[in-house]
Amino acid sequence: MTPNPSDSLSFRSYGAEGPVHSHDHAQIVLPVWGTLEIEVGGRGGCLDRSRAIFIAPGIRHTQAAEGANRFLILNCSISSIPEEVVDRLACHSFLNISGAVRSLIQFIDLSTPEDEISFSVVQHSLPLLLNTLFEAKVQRASRLAVLLRRIERSVGEDWPVSRMAQVSGLSASRLHALFQSELQTTPQSWLSKVRLRQAGEVLANSNLPICQLALQLGYSDQTAFTRAMRRMTQMTPATYRRLHRQ
């Protein structure tokens, strides 16, 4: 994985809840110490020494922390990350921190007595950090990469497991096993998350009628869409649109 010249590393500490925002680059938030509550695209979780998060360009997010904390922020062009990895991270954005990644974070922290990371540390550490974070994911994602990209480009179509298996060239049972091992979910649960992620982006950034959006995303009607949205976010589509526009 080759970094883009505009890719950067920096340290940041967080305080009380910040505003909902987004940016035009990808961001990876890596904990040095402390914890952080974060919500990305309507899905929330906690970051600590064992868990980081990937935030795709344009995805609205907010965060809040209590107590002392320090995080390593990796801002990068989406082109610095393999496409098949981006497909997976879009639906499973929390990252488990391996021992190798933890060692790199500690090295960068110890090499930076002040908050500003030197150019030489960035130059040597950033490509190694990208490769260490995503090398294993590139290898594991290969069997599902084509299917995931195809579904995301036509998410409103009917996607039963039988069709997914046919596109992948796998049996239904093998497909289920791969989804569990690589994405920790089932094919239909993953499909639902993709639809709702796309729904959140449209609701926050357009005036498309909710009934039309429901059909566009493959739901039978607005009621089915509302039920799915409420299960995932505890909000109706109308409430989600109003809050994220604020």
Biotite code that builds the C-alpha atoms (Angstrom):
import biotite.structure as struc

atoms = struc.array([
    struc.Atom([0.000, 0.000, 0.000], chain_id="A", res_id=1, res_name="MET", atom_name="CA", element="C"),
    struc.Atom([1.558, 3.298, -1.121], chain_id="A", res_id=2, res_name="THR", atom_name="CA", element="C"),
    struc.Atom([0.644, 6.458, 0.819], chain_id="A", res_id=3, res_name="PRO", atom_name="CA", element="C"),
    struc.Atom([-0.521, 9.593, -0.987], chain_id="A", res_id=4, res_name="ASN", atom_name="CA", element="C"),
    struc.Atom([1.705, 12.703, -0.519], chain_id="A", res_id=5, res_name="PRO", atom_name="CA", element="C"),
    struc.Atom([-1.160, 14.392, 1.324], chain_id="A", res_id=6, res_name="SER", atom_name="CA", element="C"),
    struc.Atom([-1.516, 11.562, 3.888], chain_id="A", res_id=7, res_name="ASP", atom_name="CA", element="C"),
    struc.Atom([-0.651, 12.611, 7.438], chain_id="A", res_id=8, res_name="SER", atom_name="CA", element="C"),
    struc.Atom([-0.246, 11.522, 11.060], chain_id="A", res_id=9, res_name="LEU", atom_name="CA", element="C"),
    struc.Atom([-1.082, 13.639, 14.104], chain_id="A", res_id=10, res_name="SER", atom_name="CA", element="C"),
    struc.Atom([-1.989, 13.312, 17.770], chain_id="A", res_id=11, res_name="PHE", atom_name="CA", element="C"),
    struc.Atom([-5.297, 14.485, 19.208], chain_id="A", res_id=12, res_name="ARG", atom_name="CA", element="C"),
    struc.Atom([-7.078, 14.527, 22.556], chain_id="A", res_id=13, res_name="SER", atom_name="CA", element="C"),
    struc.Atom([-10.871, 14.700, 22.787], chain_id="A", res_id=14, res_name="TYR", atom_name="CA", element="C"),
    struc.Atom([-13.200, 16.383, 25.241], chain_id="A", res_id=15, res_name="GLY", atom_name="CA", element="C"),
    struc.Atom([-16.958, 16.648, 25.601], chain_id="A", res_id=16, res_name="ALA", atom_name="CA", element="C"),
    struc.Atom([-19.246, 15.711, 22.730], chain_id="A", res_id=17, res_name="GLU", atom_name="CA", element="C"),
    struc.Atom([-18.306, 17.441, 19.495], chain_id="A", res_id=18, res_name="GLY", atom_name="CA", element="C"),
    struc.Atom([-20.527, 18.471, 16.563], chain_id="A", res_id=19, res_name="PRO", atom_name="CA", element="C"),
    struc.Atom([-21.597, 16.040, 13.863], chain_id="A", res_id=20, res_name="VAL", atom_name="CA", element="C"),
    struc.Atom([-19.197, 16.513, 10.950], chain_id="A", res_id=21, res_name="HIS", atom_name="CA", element="C"),
    struc.Atom([-17.530, 14.815, 7.991], chain_id="A", res_id=22, res_name="SER", atom_name="CA", element="C"),
    struc.Atom([-14.418, 15.316, 5.861], chain_id="A", res_id=23, res_name="HIS", atom_name="CA", element="C"),
    struc.Atom([-13.357, 14.601, 2.294], chain_id="A", res_id=24, res_name="ASP", atom_name="CA", element="C"),
    struc.Atom([-10.552, 12.194, 3.206], chain_id="A", res_id=25, res_name="HIS", atom_name="CA", element="C"),
    struc.Atom([-10.468, 8.839, 4.969], chain_id="A", res_id=26, res_name="ALA", atom_name="CA", element="C"),
    struc.Atom([-9.543, 8.853, 8.633], chain_id="A", res_id=27, res_name="GLN", atom_name="CA", element="C"),
    struc.Atom([-8.341, 6.135, 11.005], chain_id="A", res_id=28, res_name="ILE", atom_name="CA", element="C"),
    struc.Atom([-8.516, 6.869, 14.737], chain_id="A", res_id=29, res_name="VAL", atom_name="CA", element="C"),
    struc.Atom([-5.979, 4.796, 16.693], chain_id="A", res_id=30, res_name="LEU", atom_name="CA", element="C"),
    struc.Atom([-5.923, 4.896, 20.518], chain_id="A", res_id=31, res_name="PRO", atom_name="CA", element="C"),
    struc.Atom([-2.667, 5.601, 22.346], chain_id="A", res_id=32, res_name="VAL", atom_name="CA", element="C"),
    struc.Atom([-4.356, 5.694, 25.762], chain_id="A", res_id=33, res_name="TRP", atom_name="CA", element="C"),
    struc.Atom([-7.777, 6.542, 27.112], chain_id="A", res_id=34, res_name="GLY", atom_name="CA", element="C"),
    struc.Atom([-11.200, 5.746, 25.642], chain_id="A", res_id=35, res_name="THR", atom_name="CA", element="C"),
    struc.Atom([-13.518, 7.451, 23.165], chain_id="A", res_id=36, res_name="LEU", atom_name="CA", element="C"),
    struc.Atom([-17.215, 7.006, 22.454], chain_id="A", res_id=37, res_name="GLU", atom_name="CA", element="C"),
    struc.Atom([-17.789, 7.483, 18.726], chain_id="A", res_id=38, res_name="ILE", atom_name="CA", element="C"),
    struc.Atom([-20.720, 7.294, 16.331], chain_id="A", res_id=39, res_name="GLU", atom_name="CA", element="C"),
    struc.Atom([-20.021, 6.859, 12.619], chain_id="A", res_id=40, res_name="VAL", atom_name="CA", element="C"),
    struc.Atom([-22.805, 6.774, 10.054], chain_id="A", res_id=41, res_name="GLY", atom_name="CA", element="C"),
    struc.Atom([-25.398, 6.047, 12.728], chain_id="A", res_id=42, res_name="GLY", atom_name="CA", element="C"),
    struc.Atom([-23.402, 3.194, 14.348], chain_id="A", res_id=43, res_name="ARG", atom_name="CA", element="C"),
    struc.Atom([-21.743, 3.705, 17.708], chain_id="A", res_id=44, res_name="GLY", atom_name="CA", element="C"),
    struc.Atom([-19.034, 2.065, 19.761], chain_id="A", res_id=45, res_name="GLY", atom_name="CA", element="C"),
    struc.Atom([-16.105, 2.639, 22.098], chain_id="A", res_id=46, res_name="CYS", atom_name="CA", element="C"),
    struc.Atom([-12.431, 2.916, 21.146], chain_id="A", res_id=47, res_name="LEU", atom_name="CA", element="C"),
    struc.Atom([-9.752, 1.730, 23.552], chain_id="A", res_id=48, res_name="ASP", atom_name="CA", element="C"),
    struc.Atom([-6.248, 0.227, 23.345], chain_id="A", res_id=49, res_name="ARG", atom_name="CA", element="C"),
    struc.Atom([-7.574, -2.807, 21.495], chain_id="A", res_id=50, res_name="SER", atom_name="CA", element="C"),
    struc.Atom([-9.941, -1.110, 19.046], chain_id="A", res_id=51, res_name="ARG", atom_name="CA", element="C"),
    struc.Atom([-9.622, 1.571, 16.344], chain_id="A", res_id=52, res_name="ALA", atom_name="CA", element="C"),
    struc.Atom([-12.057, 2.850, 13.711], chain_id="A", res_id=53, res_name="ILE", atom_name="CA", element="C"),
    struc.Atom([-12.041, 3.673, 10.002], chain_id="A", res_id=54, res_name="PHE", atom_name="CA", element="C"),
    struc.Atom([-14.117, 6.677, 8.857], chain_id="A", res_id=55, res_name="ILE", atom_name="CA", element="C"),
    struc.Atom([-14.804, 6.848, 5.125], chain_id="A", res_id=56, res_name="ALA", atom_name="CA", element="C"),
    struc.Atom([-14.863, 10.177, 3.250], chain_id="A", res_id=57, res_name="PRO", atom_name="CA", element="C"),
    struc.Atom([-18.168, 12.023, 3.548], chain_id="A", res_id=58, res_name="GLY", atom_name="CA", element="C"),
    struc.Atom([-19.498, 9.896, 6.438], chain_id="A", res_id=59, res_name="ILE", atom_name="CA", element="C"),
    struc.Atom([-20.952, 12.018, 9.238], chain_id="A", res_id=60, res_name="ARG", atom_name="CA", element="C"),
    struc.Atom([-19.658, 11.242, 12.716], chain_id="A", res_id=61, res_name="HIS", atom_name="CA", element="C"),
    struc.Atom([-19.339, 12.598, 16.236], chain_id="A", res_id=62, res_name="THR", atom_name="CA", element="C"),
    struc.Atom([-17.389, 11.624, 19.340], chain_id="A", res_id=63, res_name="GLN", atom_name="CA", element="C"),
    struc.Atom([-17.086, 12.310, 23.066], chain_id="A", res_id=64, res_name="ALA", atom_name="CA", element="C"),
    struc.Atom([-14.562, 11.415, 25.768], chain_id="A", res_id=65, res_name="ALA", atom_name="CA", element="C"),
    struc.Atom([-14.254, 11.656, 29.538], chain_id="A", res_id=66, res_name="GLU", atom_name="CA", element="C"),
    struc.Atom([-10.919, 11.894, 31.272], chain_id="A", res_id=67, res_name="GLY", atom_name="CA", element="C"),
    struc.Atom([-7.423, 12.093, 29.812], chain_id="A", res_id=68, res_name="ALA", atom_name="CA", element="C"),
    struc.Atom([-6.902, 10.539, 26.393], chain_id="A", res_id=69, res_name="ASN", atom_name="CA", element="C"),
    struc.Atom([-4.548, 10.565, 23.415], chain_id="A", res_id=70, res_name="ARG", atom_name="CA", element="C"),
    struc.Atom([-5.214, 9.240, 19.912], chain_id="A", res_id=71, res_name="PHE", atom_name="CA", element="C"),
    struc.Atom([-3.119, 8.866, 16.790], chain_id="A", res_id=72, res_name="LEU", atom_name="CA", element="C"),
    struc.Atom([-5.012, 10.217, 13.761], chain_id="A", res_id=73, res_name="ILE", atom_name="CA", element="C"),
    struc.Atom([-4.163, 8.865, 10.317], chain_id="A", res_id=74, res_name="LEU", atom_name="CA", element="C"),
    struc.Atom([-5.669, 11.031, 7.565], chain_id="A", res_id=75, res_name="ASN", atom_name="CA", element="C"),
    struc.Atom([-5.287, 9.549, 4.110], chain_id="A", res_id=76, res_name="CYS", atom_name="CA", element="C"),
    struc.Atom([-6.620, 9.549, 0.600], chain_id="A", res_id=77, res_name="SER", atom_name="CA", element="C"),
    struc.Atom([-9.073, 6.737, -0.062], chain_id="A", res_id=78, res_name="ILE", atom_name="CA", element="C"),
    struc.Atom([-6.736, 5.701, -2.901], chain_id="A", res_id=79, res_name="SER", atom_name="CA", element="C"),
    struc.Atom([-4.094, 4.771, -0.302], chain_id="A", res_id=80, res_name="SER", atom_name="CA", element="C"),
    struc.Atom([-6.290, 1.851, 0.825], chain_id="A", res_id=81, res_name="ILE", atom_name="CA", element="C"),
    struc.Atom([-7.013, -1.165, -1.423], chain_id="A", res_id=82, res_name="PRO", atom_name="CA", element="C"),
    struc.Atom([-10.511, -1.057, -2.902], chain_id="A", res_id=83, res_name="GLU", atom_name="CA", element="C"),
    struc.Atom([-11.525, -4.449, -1.543], chain_id="A", res_id=84, res_name="GLU", atom_name="CA", element="C"),
    struc.Atom([-10.555, -3.345, 1.968], chain_id="A", res_id=85, res_name="VAL", atom_name="CA", element="C"),
    struc.Atom([-12.593, -0.134, 1.635], chain_id="A", res_id=86, res_name="VAL", atom_name="CA", element="C"),
    struc.Atom([-15.624, -2.243, 0.658], chain_id="A", res_id=87, res_name="ASP", atom_name="CA", element="C"),
    struc.Atom([-15.335, -4.264, 3.859], chain_id="A", res_id=88, res_name="ARG", atom_name="CA", element="C"),
    struc.Atom([-14.560, -1.333, 6.148], chain_id="A", res_id=89, res_name="LEU", atom_name="CA", element="C"),
    struc.Atom([-17.589, 0.582, 4.929], chain_id="A", res_id=90, res_name="ALA", atom_name="CA", element="C"),
    struc.Atom([-19.792, -1.989, 6.698], chain_id="A", res_id=91, res_name="CYS", atom_name="CA", element="C"),
    struc.Atom([-17.460, -3.177, 9.451], chain_id="A", res_id=92, res_name="HIS", atom_name="CA", element="C"),
    struc.Atom([-15.510, -0.036, 10.333], chain_id="A", res_id=93, res_name="SER", atom_name="CA", element="C"),
    struc.Atom([-14.157, -1.003, 13.774], chain_id="A", res_id=94, res_name="PHE", atom_name="CA", element="C"),
    struc.Atom([-10.646, -2.461, 13.634], chain_id="A", res_id=95, res_name="LEU", atom_name="CA", element="C"),
    struc.Atom([-9.036, -4.813, 16.134], chain_id="A", res_id=96, res_name="ASN", atom_name="CA", element="C"),
    struc.Atom([-5.525, -3.622, 16.948], chain_id="A", res_id=97, res_name="ILE", atom_name="CA", element="C"),
    struc.Atom([-2.927, -6.353, 16.530], chain_id="A", res_id=98, res_name="SER", atom_name="CA", element="C"),
    struc.Atom([0.277, -6.557, 18.527], chain_id="A", res_id=99, res_name="GLY", atom_name="CA", element="C"),
    struc.Atom([2.246, -5.253, 15.523], chain_id="A", res_id=100, res_name="ALA", atom_name="CA", element="C"),
    struc.Atom([-0.012, -2.199, 15.145], chain_id="A", res_id=101, res_name="VAL", atom_name="CA", element="C"),
    struc.Atom([0.155, -1.532, 18.903], chain_id="A", res_id=102, res_name="ARG", atom_name="CA", element="C"),
    struc.Atom([3.959, -1.592, 18.729], chain_id="A", res_id=103, res_name="SER", atom_name="CA", element="C"),
    struc.Atom([3.932, 0.924, 15.856], chain_id="A", res_id=104, res_name="LEU", atom_name="CA", element="C"),
    struc.Atom([1.597, 3.249, 17.752], chain_id="A", res_id=105, res_name="ILE", atom_name="CA", element="C"),
    struc.Atom([3.876, 3.087, 20.796], chain_id="A", res_id=106, res_name="GLN", atom_name="CA", element="C"),
    struc.Atom([6.961, 3.746, 18.655], chain_id="A", res_id=107, res_name="PHE", atom_name="CA", element="C"),
    struc.Atom([5.377, 6.854, 17.077], chain_id="A", res_id=108, res_name="ILE", atom_name="CA", element="C"),
    struc.Atom([4.255, 8.073, 20.505], chain_id="A", res_id=109, res_name="ASP", atom_name="CA", element="C"),
    struc.Atom([7.688, 7.588, 22.071], chain_id="A", res_id=110, res_name="LEU", atom_name="CA", element="C"),
    struc.Atom([9.326, 9.294, 19.074], chain_id="A", res_id=111, res_name="SER", atom_name="CA", element="C"),
    struc.Atom([7.192, 12.399, 19.587], chain_id="A", res_id=112, res_name="THR", atom_name="CA", element="C"),
    struc.Atom([7.944, 14.235, 22.848], chain_id="A", res_id=113, res_name="PRO", atom_name="CA", element="C"),
    struc.Atom([5.728, 17.092, 21.639], chain_id="A", res_id=114, res_name="GLU", atom_name="CA", element="C"),
    struc.Atom([2.379, 16.790, 19.857], chain_id="A", res_id=115, res_name="ASP", atom_name="CA", element="C"),
    struc.Atom([3.830, 17.531, 16.411], chain_id="A", res_id=116, res_name="GLU", atom_name="CA", element="C"),
    struc.Atom([5.158, 14.376, 14.704], chain_id="A", res_id=117, res_name="ILE", atom_name="CA", element="C"),
    struc.Atom([8.396, 14.991, 12.806], chain_id="A", res_id=118, res_name="SER", atom_name="CA", element="C"),
    struc.Atom([8.512, 14.585, 9.034], chain_id="A", res_id=119, res_name="PHE", atom_name="CA", element="C"),
    struc.Atom([11.022, 11.719, 9.266], chain_id="A", res_id=120, res_name="SER", atom_name="CA", element="C"),
    struc.Atom([8.785, 9.736, 11.648], chain_id="A", res_id=121, res_name="VAL", atom_name="CA", element="C"),
    struc.Atom([5.761, 10.274, 9.376], chain_id="A", res_id=122, res_name="VAL", atom_name="CA", element="C"),
    struc.Atom([7.763, 9.352, 6.279], chain_id="A", res_id=123, res_name="GLN", atom_name="CA", element="C"),
    struc.Atom([8.935, 6.042, 7.722], chain_id="A", res_id=124, res_name="HIS", atom_name="CA", element="C"),
    struc.Atom([5.973, 5.079, 9.899], chain_id="A", res_id=125, res_name="SER", atom_name="CA", element="C"),
    struc.Atom([2.932, 5.939, 7.795], chain_id="A", res_id=126, res_name="LEU", atom_name="CA", element="C"),
    struc.Atom([3.420, 3.380, 4.969], chain_id="A", res_id=127, res_name="PRO", atom_name="CA", element="C"),
    struc.Atom([4.349, 0.693, 7.517], chain_id="A", res_id=128, res_name="LEU", atom_name="CA", element="C"),
    struc.Atom([1.260, 1.508, 9.569], chain_id="A", res_id=129, res_name="LEU", atom_name="CA", element="C"),
    struc.Atom([-1.034, 1.300, 6.512], chain_id="A", res_id=130, res_name="LEU", atom_name="CA", element="C"),
    struc.Atom([0.450, -2.026, 5.458], chain_id="A", res_id=131, res_name="ASN", atom_name="CA", element="C"),
    struc.Atom([0.280, -3.518, 8.935], chain_id="A", res_id=132, res_name="THR", atom_name="CA", element="C"),
    struc.Atom([-3.316, -2.402, 9.424], chain_id="A", res_id=133, res_name="LEU", atom_name="CA", element="C"),
    struc.Atom([-4.633, -3.778, 6.144], chain_id="A", res_id=134, res_name="PHE", atom_name="CA", element="C"),
    struc.Atom([-2.308, -6.497, 4.846], chain_id="A", res_id=135, res_name="GLU", atom_name="CA", element="C"),
    struc.Atom([-4.268, -9.362, 6.417], chain_id="A", res_id=136, res_name="ALA", atom_name="CA", element="C"),
    struc.Atom([-7.582, -7.826, 5.351], chain_id="A", res_id=137, res_name="LYS", atom_name="CA", element="C"),
    struc.Atom([-6.479, -7.753, 1.700], chain_id="A", res_id=138, res_name="VAL", atom_name="CA", element="C"),
    struc.Atom([-5.785, -11.487, 1.805], chain_id="A", res_id=139, res_name="GLN", atom_name="CA", element="C"),
    struc.Atom([-9.036, -12.395, 3.594], chain_id="A", res_id=140, res_name="ARG", atom_name="CA", element="C"),
    struc.Atom([-11.274, -10.139, 1.519], chain_id="A", res_id=141, res_name="ALA", atom_name="CA", element="C"),
    struc.Atom([-10.364, -11.606, -1.881], chain_id="A", res_id=142, res_name="SER", atom_name="CA", element="C"),
    struc.Atom([-13.116, -14.282, -1.977], chain_id="A", res_id=143, res_name="ARG", atom_name="CA", element="C"),
    struc.Atom([-15.912, -11.808, -1.225], chain_id="A", res_id=144, res_name="LEU", atom_name="CA", element="C"),
    struc.Atom([-14.537, -8.620, -2.798], chain_id="A", res_id=145, res_name="ALA", atom_name="CA", element="C"),
    struc.Atom([-16.274, -8.971, -6.181], chain_id="A", res_id=146, res_name="VAL", atom_name="CA", element="C"),
    struc.Atom([-19.624, -9.811, -4.600], chain_id="A", res_id=147, res_name="LEU", atom_name="CA", element="C"),
    struc.Atom([-19.472, -6.922, -2.105], chain_id="A", res_id=148, res_name="LEU", atom_name="CA", element="C"),
    struc.Atom([-18.669, -4.372, -4.807], chain_id="A", res_id=149, res_name="ARG", atom_name="CA", element="C"),
    struc.Atom([-21.429, -5.668, -7.089], chain_id="A", res_id=150, res_name="ARG", atom_name="CA", element="C"),
    struc.Atom([-24.080, -5.540, -4.347], chain_id="A", res_id=151, res_name="ILE", atom_name="CA", element="C"),
    struc.Atom([-23.100, -2.027, -3.238], chain_id="A", res_id=152, res_name="GLU", atom_name="CA", element="C"),
    struc.Atom([-23.466, -0.796, -6.833], chain_id="A", res_id=153, res_name="ARG", atom_name="CA", element="C"),
    struc.Atom([-26.953, -2.327, -7.183], chain_id="A", res_id=154, res_name="SER", atom_name="CA", element="C"),
    struc.Atom([-28.176, -2.521, -3.603], chain_id="A", res_id=155, res_name="VAL", atom_name="CA", element="C"),
    struc.Atom([-31.806, -1.918, -4.587], chain_id="A", res_id=156, res_name="GLY", atom_name="CA", element="C"),
    struc.Atom([-32.002, -5.176, -6.515], chain_id="A", res_id=157, res_name="GLU", atom_name="CA", element="C"),
    struc.Atom([-33.263, -8.429, -5.007], chain_id="A", res_id=158, res_name="ASP", atom_name="CA", element="C"),
    struc.Atom([-30.300, -10.198, -3.361], chain_id="A", res_id=159, res_name="TRP", atom_name="CA", element="C"),
    struc.Atom([-31.304, -13.572, -1.877], chain_id="A", res_id=160, res_name="PRO", atom_name="CA", element="C"),
    struc.Atom([-28.478, -15.763, -0.589], chain_id="A", res_id=161, res_name="VAL", atom_name="CA", element="C"),
    struc.Atom([-28.876, -18.058, -3.601], chain_id="A", res_id=162, res_name="SER", atom_name="CA", element="C"),
    struc.Atom([-28.009, -15.186, -5.953], chain_id="A", res_id=163, res_name="ARG", atom_name="CA", element="C"),
    struc.Atom([-25.067, -14.073, -3.793], chain_id="A", res_id=164, res_name="MET", atom_name="CA", element="C"),
    struc.Atom([-23.706, -17.626, -3.836], chain_id="A", res_id=165, res_name="ALA", atom_name="CA", element="C"),
    struc.Atom([-24.073, -17.851, -7.615], chain_id="A", res_id=166, res_name="GLN", atom_name="CA", element="C"),
    struc.Atom([-22.205, -14.553, -8.159], chain_id="A", res_id=167, res_name="VAL", atom_name="CA", element="C"),
    struc.Atom([-19.430, -15.711, -5.818], chain_id="A", res_id=168, res_name="SER", atom_name="CA", element="C"),
    struc.Atom([-19.167, -19.191, -7.320], chain_id="A", res_id=169, res_name="GLY", atom_name="CA", element="C"),
    struc.Atom([-19.726, -20.700, -3.865], chain_id="A", res_id=170, res_name="LEU", atom_name="CA", element="C"),
    struc.Atom([-22.313, -22.877, -2.186], chain_id="A", res_id=171, res_name="SER", atom_name="CA", element="C"),
    struc.Atom([-24.760, -21.143, 0.148], chain_id="A", res_id=172, res_name="ALA", atom_name="CA", element="C"),
    struc.Atom([-23.197, -22.813, 3.200], chain_id="A", res_id=173, res_name="SER", atom_name="CA", element="C"),
    struc.Atom([-19.672, -21.771, 2.166], chain_id="A", res_id=174, res_name="ARG", atom_name="CA", element="C"),
    struc.Atom([-20.880, -18.216, 1.559], chain_id="A", res_id=175, res_name="LEU", atom_name="CA", element="C"),
    struc.Atom([-22.373, -18.085, 5.059], chain_id="A", res_id=176, res_name="HIS", atom_name="CA", element="C"),
    struc.Atom([-19.090, -19.391, 6.521], chain_id="A", res_id=177, res_name="ALA", atom_name="CA", element="C"),
    struc.Atom([-17.034, -16.717, 4.714], chain_id="A", res_id=178, res_name="LEU", atom_name="CA", element="C"),
    struc.Atom([-19.331, -13.918, 5.861], chain_id="A", res_id=179, res_name="PHE", atom_name="CA", element="C"),
    struc.Atom([-19.028, -15.143, 9.445], chain_id="A", res_id=180, res_name="GLN", atom_name="CA", element="C"),
    struc.Atom([-15.238, -15.502, 9.366], chain_id="A", res_id=181, res_name="SER", atom_name="CA", element="C"),
    struc.Atom([-14.471, -12.276, 7.462], chain_id="A", res_id=182, res_name="GLU", atom_name="CA", element="C"),
    struc.Atom([-17.298, -9.896, 8.422], chain_id="A", res_id=183, res_name="LEU", atom_name="CA", element="C"),
    struc.Atom([-18.680, -11.489, 11.606], chain_id="A", res_id=184, res_name="GLN", atom_name="CA", element="C"),
    struc.Atom([-22.222, -11.343, 10.221], chain_id="A", res_id=185, res_name="THR", atom_name="CA", element="C"),
    struc.Atom([-24.621, -13.117, 7.839], chain_id="A", res_id=186, res_name="THR", atom_name="CA", element="C"),
    struc.Atom([-25.129, -12.202, 4.165], chain_id="A", res_id=187, res_name="PRO", atom_name="CA", element="C"),
    struc.Atom([-28.599, -10.742, 4.779], chain_id="A", res_id=188, res_name="GLN", atom_name="CA", element="C"),
    struc.Atom([-27.505, -8.773, 7.852], chain_id="A", res_id=189, res_name="SER", atom_name="CA", element="C"),
    struc.Atom([-24.614, -7.320, 5.858], chain_id="A", res_id=190, res_name="TRP", atom_name="CA", element="C"),
    struc.Atom([-27.008, -6.397, 3.026], chain_id="A", res_id=191, res_name="LEU", atom_name="CA", element="C"),
    struc.Atom([-29.303, -4.651, 5.503], chain_id="A", res_id=192, res_name="SER", atom_name="CA", element="C"),
    struc.Atom([-26.385, -2.627, 6.905], chain_id="A", res_id=193, res_name="LYS", atom_name="CA", element="C"),
    struc.Atom([-25.308, -1.560, 3.413], chain_id="A", res_id=194, res_name="VAL", atom_name="CA", element="C"),
    struc.Atom([-28.836, -0.435, 2.562], chain_id="A", res_id=195, res_name="ARG", atom_name="CA", element="C"),
    struc.Atom([-29.176, 1.507, 5.808], chain_id="A", res_id=196, res_name="LEU", atom_name="CA", element="C"),
    struc.Atom([-25.733, 3.099, 5.450], chain_id="A", res_id=197, res_name="ARG", atom_name="CA", element="C"),
    struc.Atom([-26.683, 4.338, 1.988], chain_id="A", res_id=198, res_name="GLN", atom_name="CA", element="C"),
    struc.Atom([-30.061, 5.427, 3.363], chain_id="A", res_id=199, res_name="ALA", atom_name="CA", element="C"),
    struc.Atom([-28.359, 7.518, 6.057], chain_id="A", res_id=200, res_name="GLY", atom_name="CA", element="C"),
    struc.Atom([-26.212, 9.300, 3.476], chain_id="A", res_id=201, res_name="GLU", atom_name="CA", element="C"),
    struc.Atom([-29.214, 10.095, 1.263], chain_id="A", res_id=202, res_name="VAL", atom_name="CA", element="C"),
    struc.Atom([-31.383, 11.234, 4.191], chain_id="A", res_id=203, res_name="LEU", atom_name="CA", element="C"),
    struc.Atom([-28.689, 13.586, 5.446], chain_id="A", res_id=204, res_name="ALA", atom_name="CA", element="C"),
    struc.Atom([-27.814, 15.064, 2.069], chain_id="A", res_id=205, res_name="ASN", atom_name="CA", element="C"),
    struc.Atom([-30.958, 15.161, -0.097], chain_id="A", res_id=206, res_name="SER", atom_name="CA", element="C"),
    struc.Atom([-34.695, 15.896, -0.131], chain_id="A", res_id=207, res_name="ASN", atom_name="CA", element="C"),
    struc.Atom([-35.612, 12.595, -1.800], chain_id="A", res_id=208, res_name="LEU", atom_name="CA", element="C"),
    struc.Atom([-39.038, 11.487, -0.463], chain_id="A", res_id=209, res_name="PRO", atom_name="CA", element="C"),
    struc.Atom([-38.737, 8.679, 2.090], chain_id="A", res_id=210, res_name="ILE", atom_name="CA", element="C"),
    struc.Atom([-41.211, 6.445, 0.239], chain_id="A", res_id=211, res_name="CYS", atom_name="CA", element="C"),
    struc.Atom([-39.139, 6.783, -2.943], chain_id="A", res_id=212, res_name="GLN", atom_name="CA", element="C"),
    struc.Atom([-35.889, 6.117, -1.094], chain_id="A", res_id=213, res_name="LEU", atom_name="CA", element="C"),
    struc.Atom([-37.368, 2.935, 0.424], chain_id="A", res_id=214, res_name="ALA", atom_name="CA", element="C"),
    struc.Atom([-38.142, 1.482, -3.012], chain_id="A", res_id=215, res_name="LEU", atom_name="CA", element="C"),
    struc.Atom([-34.808, 2.648, -4.418], chain_id="A", res_id=216, res_name="GLN", atom_name="CA", element="C"),
    struc.Atom([-32.961, 0.693, -1.710], chain_id="A", res_id=217, res_name="LEU", atom_name="CA", element="C"),
    struc.Atom([-34.906, -2.538, -2.239], chain_id="A", res_id=218, res_name="GLY", atom_name="CA", element="C"),
    struc.Atom([-37.512, -2.338, 0.541], chain_id="A", res_id=219, res_name="TYR", atom_name="CA", element="C"),
    struc.Atom([-41.053, -3.452, -0.261], chain_id="A", res_id=220, res_name="SER", atom_name="CA", element="C"),
    struc.Atom([-42.527, -0.196, 1.061], chain_id="A", res_id=221, res_name="ASP", atom_name="CA", element="C"),
    struc.Atom([-41.894, 2.726, 3.424], chain_id="A", res_id=222, res_name="GLN", atom_name="CA", element="C"),
    struc.Atom([-43.157, 0.757, 6.440], chain_id="A", res_id=223, res_name="THR", atom_name="CA", element="C"),
    struc.Atom([-40.548, -1.991, 5.952], chain_id="A", res_id=224, res_name="ALA", atom_name="CA", element="C"),
    struc.Atom([-37.826, 0.655, 5.542], chain_id="A", res_id=225, res_name="PHE", atom_name="CA", element="C"),
    struc.Atom([-38.936, 2.455, 8.724], chain_id="A", res_id=226, res_name="THR", atom_name="CA", element="C"),
    struc.Atom([-38.884, -0.804, 10.723], chain_id="A", res_id=227, res_name="ARG", atom_name="CA", element="C"),
    struc.Atom([-35.355, -1.599, 9.539], chain_id="A", res_id=228, res_name="ALA", atom_name="CA", element="C"),
    struc.Atom([-34.129, 1.942, 10.227], chain_id="A", res_id=229, res_name="MET", atom_name="CA", element="C"),
    struc.Atom([-35.616, 1.929, 13.726], chain_id="A", res_id=230, res_name="ARG", atom_name="CA", element="C"),
    struc.Atom([-33.971, -1.443, 14.540], chain_id="A", res_id=231, res_name="ARG", atom_name="CA", element="C"),
    struc.Atom([-30.558, -0.164, 13.479], chain_id="A", res_id=232, res_name="MET", atom_name="CA", element="C"),
    struc.Atom([-30.591, 3.433, 14.748], chain_id="A", res_id=233, res_name="THR", atom_name="CA", element="C"),
    struc.Atom([-33.564, 3.645, 17.152], chain_id="A", res_id=234, res_name="GLN", atom_name="CA", element="C"),
    struc.Atom([-34.850, 6.436, 14.876], chain_id="A", res_id=235, res_name="MET", atom_name="CA", element="C"),
    struc.Atom([-37.379, 6.734, 12.075], chain_id="A", res_id=236, res_name="THR", atom_name="CA", element="C"),
    struc.Atom([-36.063, 7.961, 8.698], chain_id="A", res_id=237, res_name="PRO", atom_name="CA", element="C"),
    struc.Atom([-37.714, 11.363, 9.261], chain_id="A", res_id=238, res_name="ALA", atom_name="CA", element="C"),
    struc.Atom([-36.084, 11.749, 12.691], chain_id="A", res_id=239, res_name="THR", atom_name="CA", element="C"),
    struc.Atom([-32.700, 10.659, 11.354], chain_id="A", res_id=240, res_name="TYR", atom_name="CA", element="C"),
    struc.Atom([-32.936, 13.221, 8.525], chain_id="A", res_id=241, res_name="ARG", atom_name="CA", element="C"),
    struc.Atom([-33.874, 16.049, 10.891], chain_id="A", res_id=242, res_name="ARG", atom_name="CA", element="C"),
    struc.Atom([-31.138, 15.317, 13.459], chain_id="A", res_id=243, res_name="LEU", atom_name="CA", element="C"),
    struc.Atom([-28.325, 14.821, 10.949], chain_id="A", res_id=244, res_name="HIS", atom_name="CA", element="C"),
    struc.Atom([-29.214, 17.956, 9.057], chain_id="A", res_id=245, res_name="ARG", atom_name="CA", element="C"),
    struc.Atom([-28.935, 19.920, 12.290], chain_id="A", res_id=246, res_name="GLN", atom_name="CA", element="C"),
])
